[in-house]
Amino acid sequence: MRNRTAIVAGIVLILIGVAALIHPQFSYRVEQHSQQVGALKVLFETRKVIHFPLWFSVPVLTIGAAFLITGMRKD
């Protein structure tokens, strides 16, 4: 019998692994400040960057493929 939970988990892990391979860093804004300097408005932005190294992407892909294969196997 097919296990849909394992199939879905495998697909999600494969998508995360492929996304980490294609785009190995993710940045997001933490805070934003604006300051009025004379007639100019200056915008200060703080961003955090998360790096996904290759040693993270390959195992996630492998585990996702294992979940997918295991979930599709008939007993």
Summary of the structure (lengths in Angstrom):
residues: 75
radius of gyration: 20.6
end to end distance: 5.8
largest distance: 73.8
contacts: 180
relative contact order: 0.30
helix: 51%
strand: 33%
